[in-house]
Amino acid sequence: GNSVTQMEGPVTLSEEAFLTINCTYTATGYPSLFWYVQYPGEGLQLLLKATKADDKGSNKGFEATYRKETTSFHLEKGSVQVSDSAVYFCAPEGGGAGNMLTFGGGTRLMVKP
Amino acid sequence: DAGVIQSPRHEVTEMGQEVTLRCKPISGHNSLFWYRQTMMRGLELLIYFNNNVPIDDSGMPEDRFSAKMPNASFSTLKIQPSEPRDSAVYFCASSLKGGQGYGYTFGSGTRLTVV
């Protein structure tokens, strides 16, 4: 089955700093890739996705590029805000008709003013 | 669409009592998932259904846990009897099976505290 490795947190940054959260995966074929975000006290929300190699998903200033060669889908943001403080989950989708997501362990981001 | 709806949002119960968590998936979605989240273990998949049929319940921790999906618009997760170690946030998510790149939509969760 699929597996995901995310950088361990917590990641602590100052406001307006550059963010990178690394994600690498193992999967059969070329799965769709997702980033979910979980704000305190809430459920997971889809942040962005990419469905094929070299695609770039983007939302709310966050970006991630589907890198087939390195099986990676690193999350980046040029200037973080305090409101970005949350837990971020990387998730590749299973192949075939299963469409199951495999979630990473999550990376907690704390942004200080 | 109102999204995935879970109830109750918070539940506090005494050890040994029966607890029932409820989920209404998004209309038209044919896959439903129950997850448990704790600080120690992170996000764990308990069980999932396709077209109301349980497909994989290998994540259900013990026989005290059971889940049902009597129709496409409703599912329950029951714990009987409950124990303090069951305290966690339980999430329901739904998706469209066969829709590659569709992803899951999660509910807001039920925070269960067993005292």
Interface residues (C-beta under 8 A of the other chain):
Chain A: S32 F34 Y36 E42 G43 L44 Q45 L46 K49 T51 F89 E93 A97 N99 M100 L101 F103 G105 G106
Chain B: V4 S31 G42 L43 Y48 F91 A93 S95 L96 K97 G98 G99 Q100 G101 Y102 G103 Y104 T105 F106 G107 S108 G109
